[in-house]
Amino acid sequence: LAPEALAAETRFLLLEQKCLELHRSGASEDAQALFNGDLSESAPVGDGAEQLDRITKLLECHPEELESLHSWTLHGSRELLLERLVSLLPTELAVPPRRLSVLLWQAVRYQQLHCLYHNLDPSEASMGMSVLKDQSYSPPPLPTTCVARLRRHNDEVWFATVSHNGRWLASSSKDKSIVIWECGPCASFRVLQSLLGHQEPCSFLAWSPDNRHLLSASSDCSVRLWNPPSPEPVLVLSKHTEPVTTVAWLPDGTRFVSAGFDRCILLWNLDGDILHRWELPCRIQDLAATRDGSRLLVVDSDRNLKVLDVASRRELTALPESEAVTSVCASRLRDELLVNVAQHVSALQQGPTIRLWDLAARRITQRYLGHFQGRFVVRSCFAGAREEMVISGSEDAQVYVWHRHYGSLLQVLTGHTSTVNSVCWTPGPLIDGALAGPWLISAADDNTLRVWGPSELGAACRESSRESEDEDGARAAGQPALASGIEPLMTRRLL
């Protein structure tokens, strides 16, 4: 509007509000005098007569009936007047509605985005935000100290995974054994059982959602279903014709899948029946099920991440990957996926990387760098109560911890003396109403597992000796000694 027209429109709106407020307060004669005088004279050309008719109807009704008959209130009318005035004024002169709250939110958000730990501390987030002081967040209890060192295997430890309730840790080794550890308070771990029977090493383990069953995938072309602490397998599934590289449970706990170098993915039930069989053109290195179990994400020797729909049994559009993927890990909380890519001599990439895929958006949202991977399959996983961190093993015998959202390297844990193959995270078991953890657990080629926790959990490592009472009891029960392993059939090294 031109300055003259803007001034006239503003004057009319203000006089209208004054007139109606006089009428509402009981000064009807003053309101009528204002209407007949200044308000009528300032009515805009064009729709002025229509607006005066509307005001006349409001003045004709009893002041107490303004709200019931015409929904006119003092507070609401003033808010509407402010919005109308702001809409008339140029943007450089008008203050938008709720501008102060927007500025305060932007100031708080700016501080949050420049703080590495703001979304790593759940206790701070639950307290809400305050504008009375600058936002500051103390670092979360990162795993900085080795609180236990577990030695029961006779050879390289390839895989480790903790049950969903945090009570049991399962580890597999090149010595062909699977050891079940019972997790206790103060980072104490007791050998519950040694599971023997595989003729070749196990490259993958998976706990069922109800924590009752354990699946093992082995280079002896079999999948075994265990019910720890029973030493005997419930099922021995031998339908694969080449080494089995991976297994995964579906969320219902009644079905699971297995895959291997025979280029087949088998869908099983708990009775050992094959429900479906997918055949792929390339041998399969790894797979993972999404959090709702609707899709399988498959890593094969091709450069794409294949996606299979479990319900329809169809292959969906693959996720495009520029490099050969070695392993994957699906989030339990989000539609996200971690993808490990090793460094190849002939590749143009500058180093190994872990990529975070957003499955809904079908794009890479973050990359994690700094670790070493070239010769072996090194696995990564999400960590933290809200999966706010990413952790990975490395061929330089260290464990790396990154900020999931920012990709910043938070911690490098040293202690192992050889390649760290597998890592897992657990809040620990619930003991006396409190969680015993959190713990980060790593498995390495130095024949050991290490348990890492915050410094307050204790700086000294606890040894779990092979001459412990548990092993003496196992020998007394007539269990055979752990056998030494042989070189696996390409499930350990990269393809």
TANOR-V150536 format. One record per pair of residues at least 24 apart in sequence whose C-alpha atoms are under 10 Angstrom apart, sorted by the first residue. I is the first residue (numbers start at 0). GAP is how many residues later the second one is. D is the distance in Angstrom with one decimal. If there is no record, write none. Layout:
[[I/GAP/D] [I/GAP/D]]
This chain:
[[0/87/7.6] [0/88/8.6] [0/89/9.0] [2/86/9.9] [4/39/8.5] [4/40/9.9] [5/79/9.6] [5/82/7.1] [5/83/7.8] [6/81/9.8] [6/82/9.9] [7/34/6.7] [7/35/8.1] [7/36/7.2] [8/33/8.1] [8/34/8.1] [8/35/6.7] [8/76/9.0] [8/79/8.5] [9/32/9.8] [9/71/9.7] [9/74/9.0] [9/75/6.8] [9/78/8.1] [9/79/9.3] [10/27/9.5] [10/28/8.6] [10/31/7.2] [10/32/9.1] [10/33/9.9] [11/26/8.7] [11/27/6.4] [11/28/8.7] [11/29/9.0] [11/30/5.7] [11/31/6.2] [11/32/7.6] [11/36/9.5] [12/26/9.0] [12/29/9.5] [12/30/9.2] [12/68/7.2] [12/69/9.8] [12/71/8.6] [12/72/8.2] [13/25/9.2] [13/64/9.9] [13/67/7.9] [13/68/9.9] [13/71/9.3] [14/24/5.9] [14/25/9.6] [14/27/8.7] [14/28/9.8] [15/24/9.6] [15/26/10.0] [15/27/9.7] [15/35/9.6] [15/36/9.1] [15/39/7.7] [15/65/9.7] [16/38/9.9] [16/57/9.1] [16/60/7.7] [16/61/7.7] [16/64/7.7] [18/36/8.9] [18/40/8.8] [19/35/7.9] [19/36/10.0] [19/38/7.7] [19/39/7.3] [19/43/9.2] [19/46/9.4] [19/52/9.3] [19/53/9.8] [19/54/8.9] [19/57/9.5] [20/42/9.5] [20/52/9.3] [20/53/7.1] [20/56/9.4] [20/57/9.9] [21/37/9.9] [21/41/9.5] [22/35/8.8] [22/36/6.7] [22/37/9.6] [22/38/9.6] [22/39/8.7] [22/40/6.2] [22/41/9.8] [22/43/9.5] [23/34/9.7] [23/35/8.9] [23/38/8.5] [23/39/4.8] [23/40/7.3] [23/41/9.2] [23/42/7.6] [23/43/9.7] [23/48/9.6] [23/49/8.9] [23/50/8.3] [24/38/7.4] [24/39/9.4] [24/49/10.0] [25/36/9.1] [25/37/6.7] [25/38/9.2] [26/36/9.5] [27/31/7.7] [27/32/9.5] [27/34/9.4] [27/35/8.4] [30/28/8.0] [31/24/9.1] [31/27/7.6] [31/28/9.8] [34/24/9.3] [103/26/9.8] [103/27/7.2] [104/24/9.3] [104/25/10.0] [104/26/8.7] [106/24/8.7] [106/27/9.3] [106/28/9.6] [107/25/9.7] [107/26/7.8] [107/27/6.9] [108/26/9.1] [109/25/9.6] [110/24/6.2] [110/25/8.1] [111/24/8.1] [111/25/8.9] [112/293/9.5] [114/24/9.9] [115/287/8.0] [115/289/9.5] [115/290/7.8] [115/292/8.1] [115/294/9.1] [116/271/9.7] [116/286/8.5] [116/289/9.9] [116/293/9.8] [118/267/9.3] [118/269/7.4] [118/284/9.6] [118/285/10.0] [118/286/8.9] [119/264/8.3] [119/265/9.1] [119/266/8.2] [119/267/9.0] [119/268/6.0] [119/269/8.0] [119/283/8.4] [119/284/9.5] [119/285/9.8] [120/263/9.9] [120/264/9.6] [120/265/9.6] [120/267/9.2] [121/263/8.4] [121/264/8.3] [121/266/10.0] [138/271/9.8] [139/244/9.8] [139/314/9.0] [140/243/9.8] [140/297/8.5] [140/312/7.9] [140/313/5.3] [140/314/8.0] [140/315/8.8] [141/242/9.2] [141/247/9.6] [141/259/8.7] [141/268/8.3] [141/269/7.8] [141/296/9.0] [141/297/9.4] [141/298/9.3] [141/310/9.1] [141/311/7.0] [141/312/5.6] [141/313/8.4] [142/258/8.7] [142/268/8.0] [142/269/9.4] [142/270/8.1] [142/295/8.1] [142/296/7.0] [142/297/6.6] [142/298/9.8] [142/308/9.0] [142/309/5.3] [142/310/4.1] [142/311/4.6] [142/312/7.4] [142/313/10.0] [142/314/9.6] [143/267/7.4] [143/268/8.3] [143/269/6.7] [143/270/9.3] [143/296/9.6] [143/308/6.5] [143/309/6.0] [143/310/5.4] [143/311/6.0] [143/312/9.6] [143/313/9.9] [143/315/9.1] [144/268/7.9] [144/269/9.3] [144/270/9.6] [144/294/10.0] [144/295/9.9] [144/305/9.9] [144/306/8.4] [144/307/5.4] [144/308/5.5] [144/309/6.0] [144/310/5.4] [144/311/8.7] [144/312/8.1] [144/313/7.4] [144/314/5.8] [144/315/8.1] [144/316/8.5] [145/41/9.8] [145/267/8.5] [145/268/8.9] [145/269/7.8] [145/293/9.5] [145/294/9.2] [145/295/9.4] [145/304/6.6] [145/305/5.7] [145/306/4.4] [145/307/6.4] [145/308/8.7] [145/309/8.5] [145/311/9.2] [145/312/8.1] [145/313/6.6] [145/314/7.0] [145/315/5.7] [145/316/8.6] [146/39/8.5] [146/40/6.4] [146/41/8.9] [146/292/8.9] [146/293/9.9] [146/303/7.8] [146/304/5.7] [146/305/5.5] [146/306/6.2] [146/307/8.6] [146/308/8.4] [146/309/9.7] [146/310/6.8] [146/311/5.9] [146/312/6.1] [146/313/5.9] [146/314/4.7] [146/315/6.3] [146/316/9.4] [147/38/9.4] [147/39/6.4] [147/40/7.3] [147/41/8.1] [147/291/10.0] [147/293/9.4] [147/301/8.4] [147/302/5.9] [147/303/5.0] [147/304/7.1] [147/305/9.1] [147/310/9.2] [147/311/9.2] [147/312/7.6] [147/313/4.4] [147/314/4.3] [147/315/6.3] [147/316/7.9] [148/38/9.8] [148/39/9.8] [148/40/9.3] [148/266/9.8] [148/267/9.8] [148/292/9.6] [148/293/9.7] [148/299/6.8] [148/300/5.9] [148/301/4.5] [148/302/6.3] [148/303/9.0] [148/311/9.6] [148/312/5.9] [148/313/5.7] [148/314/5.3] [148/315/6.5] [148/316/9.2] [149/31/9.4] [149/38/9.7] [149/39/7.8] [149/40/9.3] [149/41/9.5] [149/291/10.0] [149/293/9.4] [149/297/8.9] [149/298/5.7] [149/299/5.0] [149/300/6.1] [149/301/7.9] [149/311/9.3] [149/312/7.8] [149/313/6.2] [149/314/4.9] [149/315/7.5] [149/316/9.2] [150/295/9.5] [150/296/6.8] [150/297/5.0] [150/298/6.7] [150/299/8.9] [150/312/7.3] [150/313/5.5] [150/314/6.0] [150/315/6.5] [150/316/10.0] [151/25/9.8] [151/26/9.9] [151/27/7.7] [151/39/8.4] [151/42/9.3] [151/295/7.9] [151/296/7.4] [151/297/8.9] [151/312/7.3] [151/313/7.0] [151/314/5.5] [151/315/9.1] [151/316/9.5] [151/319/8.8] [151/330/9.2] [152/24/7.5] [152/25/8.6] [152/26/7.9] [152/41/9.8] [152/293/9.7] [152/294/5.9] [152/295/7.0] [152/296/9.2] [152/313/8.4] [152/329/7.7] [152/330/9.5] [152/331/9.3] [153/292/9.5] [153/293/6.3] [153/294/8.9] [153/312/9.4] [153/328/7.1] [153/329/7.7] [153/330/6.6] [153/331/8.4] [154/289/9.6] [154/290/7.3] [154/291/7.5] [154/292/5.0] [154/293/8.5] [154/327/9.7] [154/328/9.2] [154/329/6.9] [154/330/7.0] [154/331/9.6] [155/262/9.2] [155/263/9.3] [155/264/9.7] [155/265/9.1] [155/287/8.4] [155/288/6.3] [155/289/4.1] [155/290/6.0] [155/291/4.5] [155/292/7.6] [155/293/9.8] [155/329/8.8] [156/44/9.9] [156/45/9.7] [156/46/9.5] [156/262/9.8] [156/263/8.7] [156/264/7.6] [156/265/8.5] [156/285/9.2] [156/286/5.5] [156/287/5.3] [156/288/5.6] [156/289/7.5] [156/290/5.4] [156/291/6.5] [156/292/7.3] [157/43/8.8] [157/44/7.8] [157/45/6.4] [157/46/8.1] [157/219/9.3] [157/220/9.2] [157/221/9.8] [157/261/9.7] [157/262/8.3] [157/263/5.7] [157/264/6.5] [157/265/9.8] [157/284/9.6] [157/285/6.3] [157/286/6.5] [157/287/7.2] [157/289/8.9] [157/290/9.8] [157/291/9.8] [157/334/8.0] [158/43/8.1] [158/44/6.5] [158/45/6.2] [158/46/7.1] [158/219/9.8] [158/220/8.9] [158/261/9.6] [158/262/6.8] [158/263/5.2] [158/264/7.7] [158/265/9.2] [158/283/8.5] [158/284/6.1] [158/285/8.3] [158/290/9.5] [159/43/9.8] [159/44/8.3] [159/45/7.4] [159/46/9.2] [159/261/9.0] [159/262/6.2] [159/263/6.6] [159/264/6.7] [159/265/9.9] [159/281/7.5] [159/282/7.1] [159/283/6.2] [159/284/9.6] [159/289/8.2] [160/43/9.0] [160/44/6.9] [160/45/7.0] [160/46/7.7] [160/261/8.6] [160/262/7.7] [160/263/5.8] [160/264/8.2] [160/265/9.1] [160/280/8.3] [160/281/9.3] [160/282/9.5] [161/43/9.6] [161/44/8.7] [161/45/7.5] [161/49/9.4] [161/261/10.0] [161/262/7.0] [161/263/7.5] [161/264/6.7] [161/265/9.9] [161/266/8.9] [161/279/8.8] [162/43/8.4] [162/44/5.7] [162/45/7.9] [162/46/8.2] [162/47/8.7] [162/48/5.7] [162/49/8.9] [162/50/9.4] [162/51/8.9] [162/263/8.4] [162/265/9.5] [162/266/9.4] [163/43/7.5] [163/44/8.2] [163/45/6.8] [163/46/7.7] [163/47/6.3] [163/262/8.0] [163/263/9.4] [163/264/9.3] [163/265/9.2] [164/44/9.2] [164/45/8.5] [164/46/7.0] [164/261/8.5] [164/262/8.7] [164/263/7.6] [164/264/6.1] [164/265/7.9] [165/45/9.2] [165/259/9.3] [165/260/6.0] [165/261/6.6] [165/262/4.6] [165/263/4.4] [165/264/7.7] [165/269/8.9] [165/270/8.9] [165/271/8.8] [165/272/9.7] [165/273/9.8] [166/44/8.9] [166/259/9.4] [166/260/9.9] [166/261/6.9] [166/262/5.0] [166/263/8.1] [166/264/9.7] [166/269/9.8] [167/24/8.7] [167/39/9.5] [167/43/8.7] [167/60/9.3] [167/61/9.9] [167/260/9.2] [167/261/8.4] [168/38/9.6] [168/255/9.7] [168/257/9.6] [168/272/9.2] [169/24/9.6] [169/25/9.8] [169/35/7.5] [169/36/8.7] [169/37/8.6] [169/44/8.5] [169/58/9.7] [170/31/9.3] [170/32/9.9] [170/33/9.1] [170/34/7.8] [170/251/9.7] [170/271/9.9] [170/272/7.9] [170/277/9.9] [170/278/8.4] [171/29/7.5] [171/30/5.9] [171/31/7.2] [171/32/7.6] [171/33/7.6] [171/44/8.7] [171/45/9.9] [171/46/9.8] [171/271/9.0] [172/27/9.8] [172/28/6.3] [172/29/6.6] [172/30/7.9] [172/31/9.9] [172/270/9.2] [172/271/9.4] [172/272/9.0] [172/274/7.9] [172/275/9.6] [172/311/9.6] [172/312/8.2] [173/26/7.9] [173/27/4.9] [173/28/7.2] [173/29/8.5] [173/271/9.1] [173/273/9.0] [173/309/9.3] [173/310/7.6] [173/311/5.1] [173/312/7.1] [173/313/7.8] [173/314/7.7] [173/318/9.3] [174/24/9.7] [174/25/8.1] [174/26/6.4] [174/27/9.0] [174/272/9.5] [174/307/6.8] [174/308/5.6] [174/309/4.6] [174/310/3.9] [174/311/7.5] [174/312/9.8] [175/24/5.5] [175/25/4.1] [175/26/6.3] [175/27/9.6] [175/42/8.6] [175/43/9.6] [175/44/9.9] [175/306/7.8] [175/307/6.9] [175/308/7.4] [175/309/6.0] [175/310/8.7] [175/312/9.9] [176/24/7.1] [176/25/7.7] [176/304/9.9] [176/305/6.7] [176/306/7.7] [176/307/9.2] [176/308/9.0] [177/24/7.8] [177/27/9.0] [177/38/8.6] [177/304/9.7] [179/34/10.0] [179/48/7.5] [179/49/7.5] [179/51/10.0] [180/48/9.6] [181/47/9.9] [181/247/9.5] [182/245/7.3] [182/246/6.8] [182/253/8.7] [182/254/9.7] [183/244/8.2] [183/245/7.1] [183/246/9.2] [183/247/8.0] [183/252/7.2] [183/253/9.5] [184/243/8.5] [184/244/8.1] [184/245/9.1] [184/246/7.1] [184/247/9.7] [184/249/9.8] [184/250/8.7] [184/251/5.4] [184/252/8.2] [185/250/6.8] [185/251/8.3] [185/271/6.9] [185/272/8.3] [185/276/9.8] [186/241/8.8] [186/249/7.4] [186/250/7.6] [186/251/9.5] [186/252/8.2] [186/264/7.6] [186/265/9.0] [186/266/8.6] [186/270/7.8] [186/271/8.9] [186/274/9.4] [186/275/8.1] [187/248/9.7] [187/263/9.7] [187/274/7.6] [187/275/9.4] [187/276/8.9] [188/262/9.6] [188/273/9.0] [188/274/9.5] [188/275/7.6] [189/274/7.8] [189/278/9.3] [189/279/9.6] [189/280/7.5] [190/273/8.7] [190/275/10.0] [190/277/9.0] [190/278/9.3] [190/279/6.1] [190/280/7.9] [190/283/9.7] [191/36/8.5] [191/37/6.6] [191/38/9.6] [191/39/10.0] [191/278/7.6] [191/279/9.7] [191/282/9.6] [192/35/7.6] [192/36/5.8] [192/37/7.7] [192/38/6.8] [192/277/8.6] [192/278/9.2] [192/281/8.1] [193/34/9.5] [193/35/8.6] [193/36/9.3] [193/37/6.9] [193/277/9.3] [193/280/8.4] [193/285/8.7] [193/286/9.8] [193/287/9.7] [193/288/8.6] [194/31/8.5] [194/33/8.6] [194/34/8.6] [194/35/8.3] [194/36/5.3] [194/37/7.4] [194/38/8.4] [194/284/9.8] [194/287/9.7] [195/35/7.3] [195/36/8.1] [195/37/9.1] [195/283/9.0] [195/284/8.5] [195/285/9.5] [195/286/8.0] [195/287/9.2] [196/27/9.2] [196/34/9.2] [196/35/8.3] [196/36/8.4] [196/39/9.8] [197/24/8.0] [197/25/9.0] [197/26/8.4] [197/38/9.7] [198/284/9.8] [198/286/9.2] [198/287/9.9] [199/43/9.2] [199/285/7.3] [199/286/7.6] [199/287/8.8] [199/288/7.0] [199/289/8.8] [200/42/9.9] [200/283/9.9] [200/284/6.9] [200/285/8.0] [200/286/8.6] [200/287/6.6] [200/288/9.3] [200/290/9.1] [200/291/9.6] [201/41/9.6] [201/42/8.6] [201/43/8.3] [201/44/9.3] [201/286/9.0] [201/289/8.9] [201/290/9.7] [202/40/9.5] [202/41/8.1] [202/42/6.1] [202/43/7.2] [202/44/9.6] [202/285/9.1] [202/288/6.6] [202/289/7.3] [203/40/8.7] [203/41/6.6] [203/42/5.4] [203/43/6.8] [203/44/9.3] [203/82/9.3] [203/218/9.9] [203/287/9.7] [204/40/9.9] [204/41/7.7] [204/42/7.0] [204/43/8.4] [205/40/8.9] [205/41/6.7] [205/42/6.3] [205/43/7.2] [205/50/9.8] [206/40/9.9] [206/41/8.6] [206/42/7.7] [206/46/9.6] [207/40/8.7] [207/41/6.2] [207/42/8.4] [207/43/8.4] [207/44/9.2] [207/45/5.9] [207/46/8.7] [207/47/9.4] [207/48/8.9] [208/40/7.5] [208/41/8.2] [208/42/6.4] [208/43/7.5] [208/44/5.6] [208/45/9.3] [209/41/9.4] [209/42/9.2] [209/43/6.9] [209/44/9.9] [210/42/9.4] [211/41/9.6] [212/40/9.2] [212/57/9.8] [213/35/9.7] [214/31/9.5] [214/32/7.0] [214/33/8.1] [214/34/8.6] [214/41/9.0] [214/42/9.9] [214/43/9.4] [215/28/9.1] [215/29/9.5] [215/30/8.2] [215/31/7.2] [215/32/9.7] [215/42/9.5] [216/26/8.2] [216/27/5.4] [216/28/6.0] [216/29/5.8] [216/30/6.3] [216/31/9.8] [216/41/7.7] [216/42/8.7] [216/43/8.8] [217/24/9.6] [217/25/6.3] [217/26/5.4] [217/27/6.7] [217/28/8.4] [217/29/9.9] [217/42/9.3] [217/270/9.2] [217/271/9.7] [217/273/8.8] [218/24/4.1] [218/25/5.7] [218/26/7.2] [218/41/8.9] [218/42/9.5] [218/269/6.5] [218/270/6.3] [218/271/8.5] [218/272/7.1] [218/273/9.7] [219/24/7.5] [219/268/9.1] [219/269/8.8] [220/24/8.9] [220/38/9.9] [220/39/8.1] [220/40/9.1] [220/41/9.2] [221/36/9.5] [221/38/9.8] [222/24/8.2] [222/34/9.9] [222/35/7.5] [222/36/9.6] [224/45/8.6] [224/47/9.2] [230/248/9.4] [233/36/9.4] [233/37/9.4] [233/38/9.6] [234/35/8.5] [234/36/8.0] [234/37/6.8] [235/36/8.3] [236/31/9.5] [236/35/6.9] [236/36/9.3] [236/37/9.9] [238/25/9.9] [238/27/8.7] [238/35/9.1] [239/24/7.6] [239/25/9.0] [239/26/8.6] [241/41/9.5] [241/247/9.0] [242/41/9.9] [242/245/9.0] [242/246/6.9] [242/247/8.4] [242/248/7.5] [243/40/8.8] [243/41/8.9] [243/42/9.6] [243/245/9.9] [243/247/8.3] [244/38/9.7] [244/39/7.3] [244/40/6.0] [244/41/6.4] [244/42/8.9] [244/245/9.4] [244/246/6.3] [244/247/9.3] [245/38/8.5] [245/39/7.4] [245/40/5.5] [245/41/6.5] [245/42/8.6] [245/81/9.9] [245/245/9.6] [246/39/8.2] [246/40/7.4] [246/41/8.1] [246/42/9.7] [247/38/9.7] [247/39/7.5] [247/40/6.3] [247/41/6.6] [247/45/9.9] [247/48/9.2] [248/39/8.7] [248/40/7.4] [248/44/8.4] [249/38/9.5] [249/39/6.7] [249/40/8.5] [249/41/8.5] [249/42/8.0] [249/43/5.2] [249/44/8.5] [249/45/9.5] [249/46/9.5] [249/60/9.5] [250/38/8.7] [250/39/9.0] [250/40/7.3] [250/41/6.5] [250/42/5.7] [250/43/9.3] [251/40/9.2] [251/41/8.2] [255/33/9.5] [255/37/10.0] [256/30/9.1] [256/31/9.3] [256/32/9.0] [256/39/9.2] [257/26/10.0] [257/28/9.4] [257/29/8.6] [258/24/8.6] [258/25/6.3] [258/26/8.0] [258/27/7.5] [258/28/7.7] [258/39/9.1] [259/24/5.1] [259/25/6.6] [259/26/7.9] [259/27/9.7] [259/40/9.3] [259/231/9.1] [260/24/7.2] [260/25/9.9] [260/39/9.0] [260/40/9.9] [260/228/9.6] [260/229/9.1] [260/230/8.8] [262/37/8.4] [264/31/10.0] [264/33/9.3] [266/43/9.1] [275/34/9.4] [275/37/8.0] [276/36/8.9] [277/30/9.0] [277/35/8.0] [277/36/9.0] [277/37/9.2] [279/26/9.6] [279/35/10.0] [282/212/9.9] [283/42/9.9] [284/40/8.6] [284/41/6.7] [284/42/7.1] [284/43/9.5] [284/92/9.5] [284/205/9.8] [284/206/7.8] [284/209/9.0] [284/210/8.5] [285/39/9.0] [285/40/7.3] [285/41/5.6] [285/42/6.7] [285/43/9.3] [285/205/10.0] [286/40/7.5] [286/41/6.5] [286/42/8.1] [286/43/9.1] [287/39/9.1] [287/40/6.6] [287/41/6.2] [287/42/6.0] [287/43/9.5] [287/49/8.9] [288/39/9.9] [288/40/8.7] [288/41/6.7] [288/42/9.2] [288/43/9.6] [288/48/9.9] [289/39/9.3] [289/40/6.0] [289/41/7.3] [289/42/7.6] [289/43/9.6] [289/44/8.8] [289/45/7.0] [289/46/8.3] [289/47/8.5] [289/69/9.3] [290/39/7.2] [290/40/6.6] [290/41/5.1] [290/42/6.9] [290/43/7.3] [290/44/7.2] [290/45/9.1] [291/40/8.6] [291/41/9.6] [291/42/9.7] [291/43/9.1] [295/34/9.7] [296/31/8.1] [296/32/9.2] [296/33/8.5] [296/40/8.9] [297/27/9.8] [297/29/9.2] [297/30/8.3] [298/25/8.7] [298/26/6.5] [298/27/7.1] [298/28/6.9] [298/29/7.4] [298/40/9.3] [299/24/8.4] [299/25/7.7] [299/26/8.3] [299/27/9.5] [299/195/9.7] [300/24/8.0] [300/25/8.8] [300/194/7.6] [304/34/9.3] [317/44/9.5] [318/38/9.0] [318/40/8.5] [318/43/6.8] [318/44/8.2] [318/45/9.9] [319/42/8.8] [319/43/8.9] [320/34/9.9] [320/43/9.6] [321/27/9.9] [322/24/8.3] [322/25/9.7] [322/26/8.7] [323/170/9.9] [323/171/9.4] [324/28/10.0] [324/29/9.5] [324/30/10.0] [324/52/9.7] [324/169/9.8] [325/47/9.9] [325/50/8.8] [325/51/6.1] [325/52/7.8] [325/53/8.3] [325/167/9.8] [325/168/7.2] [325/169/8.5] [326/27/9.7] [326/50/7.1] [326/51/7.6] [326/52/6.3] [326/53/8.1] [327/26/9.4] [327/27/9.6] [327/28/9.9] [327/51/7.6] [327/52/7.7] [327/53/8.4] [328/27/9.7] [328/50/8.1] [328/51/6.9] [328/52/5.8] [328/53/7.9] [329/26/9.8] [329/27/9.5] [329/29/9.9] [329/51/8.0] [329/52/8.4] [330/50/8.2] [330/51/6.8] [330/52/9.7] [330/56/7.9] [331/50/8.8] [331/54/9.5] [331/55/8.5] [332/49/9.9] [332/52/10.0] [332/53/7.6] [332/54/7.6] [333/24/8.7] [333/25/9.0] [333/26/9.7] [333/52/9.8] [333/53/9.1] [334/24/5.4] [334/25/6.5] [334/26/9.4] [335/24/8.1] [335/25/9.7] [335/26/9.5] [335/27/10.0] [335/28/9.5] [335/29/9.4] [336/27/9.3] [336/44/9.2] [336/45/9.3] [337/26/9.7] [337/28/9.6] [337/29/9.4] [337/30/9.9] [337/41/9.4] [337/42/7.2] [337/43/7.0] [337/44/8.1] [337/52/8.7] [338/25/9.8] [338/28/9.5] [338/40/8.9] [338/41/8.1] [338/42/9.4] [339/28/9.6] [339/33/8.9] [339/37/8.6] [339/38/7.6] [339/39/7.0] [339/40/7.2] [339/41/9.9] [339/52/9.3] [340/32/8.0] [340/33/8.8] [340/36/9.3] [340/37/9.2] [340/38/9.9] [341/29/9.9] [341/30/8.0] [341/31/5.1] [341/32/5.1] [341/33/7.9] [341/34/8.3] [341/35/8.1] [341/36/8.4] [341/152/8.6] [342/29/7.9] [342/30/6.0] [342/31/4.8] [342/32/8.3] [343/29/8.9] [343/30/6.2] [343/31/8.5] [344/29/8.4] [351/42/9.9] [353/25/9.5] [353/26/7.9] [353/27/10.0] [353/36/9.3] [353/37/9.9] [353/38/8.7] [353/53/9.9] [354/52/9.8] [355/34/9.5] [355/48/8.4] [355/49/9.4] [355/51/9.6] [364/39/9.9] [364/40/8.5] [364/41/9.7] [364/42/9.7] [365/38/7.8] [365/39/7.2] [365/40/7.4] [365/41/6.3] [366/35/9.8] [366/37/9.1] [366/38/9.6] [366/39/9.0] [366/40/6.2] [366/41/9.4] [367/24/9.7] [367/32/9.6] [367/33/9.4] [367/34/7.0] [367/35/8.8] [367/36/8.5] [367/38/9.2] [367/39/5.5] [367/40/7.6] [367/41/7.9] [368/31/9.3] [368/33/8.8] [368/38/8.1] [368/39/8.8] [368/40/8.0] [369/24/9.3] [369/30/8.0] [369/31/10.0] [369/32/9.7] [369/39/7.9] [369/42/9.6] [370/24/7.6] [370/25/7.6] [370/26/9.7] [370/27/8.1] [370/28/8.1] [370/29/6.7] [370/30/9.8] [370/41/9.3] [371/24/6.1] [371/25/9.0] [371/26/9.0] [371/28/9.9] [371/47/9.3] [372/46/9.3] [372/48/9.9] [372/121/9.8] [373/119/9.2] [373/120/7.9] [374/117/9.0] [374/118/6.0] [374/119/5.9] [374/120/9.0] [375/43/8.6] [375/44/9.8] [375/45/7.9] [375/114/9.9] [375/115/9.2] [375/116/6.2] [375/117/4.4] [375/118/5.2] [375/119/9.0] [376/43/9.7] [376/44/6.9] [376/45/8.8] [376/114/8.2] [376/115/6.2] [376/116/6.0] [376/117/5.9] [376/118/9.2] [377/41/8.4] [377/42/7.1] [377/43/4.8] [377/44/6.3] [377/45/8.9] [377/66/10.0] [377/114/9.2] [377/115/9.5] [377/116/9.5] [378/41/8.7] [378/42/6.2] [378/43/5.1] [378/44/6.8] [378/45/9.3] [379/41/8.9] [379/42/6.9] [379/43/6.4] [379/44/8.0] [380/41/8.8] [380/42/6.9] [380/43/6.5] [380/44/7.9] [381/41/9.5] [381/42/8.0] [381/43/7.5] [382/40/9.7] [382/41/7.6] [382/42/5.5] [382/43/7.8] [382/44/9.4] [382/55/9.6] [382/56/9.4] [382/57/8.0] [383/41/7.2] [383/42/7.9] [383/43/7.8] [383/54/8.0] [383/55/9.3] [383/56/9.4] [384/40/9.4] [384/41/8.6] [384/42/7.3] [384/53/8.8] [386/38/9.6] [389/35/9.8] [390/31/9.6] [390/32/7.1] [390/33/8.0] [390/34/8.5] [390/49/8.6] [390/51/9.8] [391/28/8.3] [391/29/8.4] [391/30/7.2] [391/31/6.1] [391/32/8.6] [391/50/8.8] [392/26/7.5] [392/27/4.7] [392/28/5.6] [392/29/5.8] [392/30/6.2] [392/31/9.7] [392/49/7.3] [392/50/8.3] [392/51/8.4] [393/24/9.0] [393/25/6.0] [393/26/5.2] [393/27/6.8] [393/28/8.7] [393/29/9.9] [393/50/9.3] [394/24/4.2] [394/25/6.1] [394/26/7.8] [394/49/9.3] [394/50/9.5] [395/24/7.7] [396/24/8.9] [396/47/7.6] [396/48/8.6] [396/49/9.0] [397/44/9.4] [397/46/9.4] [398/24/8.1] [398/41/9.5] [398/42/9.6] [398/43/7.6] [398/44/9.9] [398/53/9.9] [400/39/10.0] [412/39/8.5] [414/35/8.3] [415/26/8.9] [415/27/8.9] [415/28/6.9] [415/29/8.4] [415/30/6.8] [415/31/9.5] [415/32/8.0] [415/33/8.6] [415/34/7.9] [416/27/8.2] [416/28/7.9] [416/29/5.9] [416/30/9.6] [416/31/9.6] [417/25/9.9] [417/26/6.3] [417/27/5.3] [417/28/5.3] [417/29/8.9] [417/30/9.8] [418/24/8.7] [418/25/5.5] [418/26/5.4] [418/27/7.5] [419/24/4.1] [419/25/6.5] [419/26/8.5] [419/28/9.7] [419/29/9.2] [420/24/7.2] [420/71/9.3] [421/27/9.6] [422/26/9.4] [422/27/9.6] [422/28/9.9] [423/27/9.8] [424/26/9.6] [424/27/9.5]]
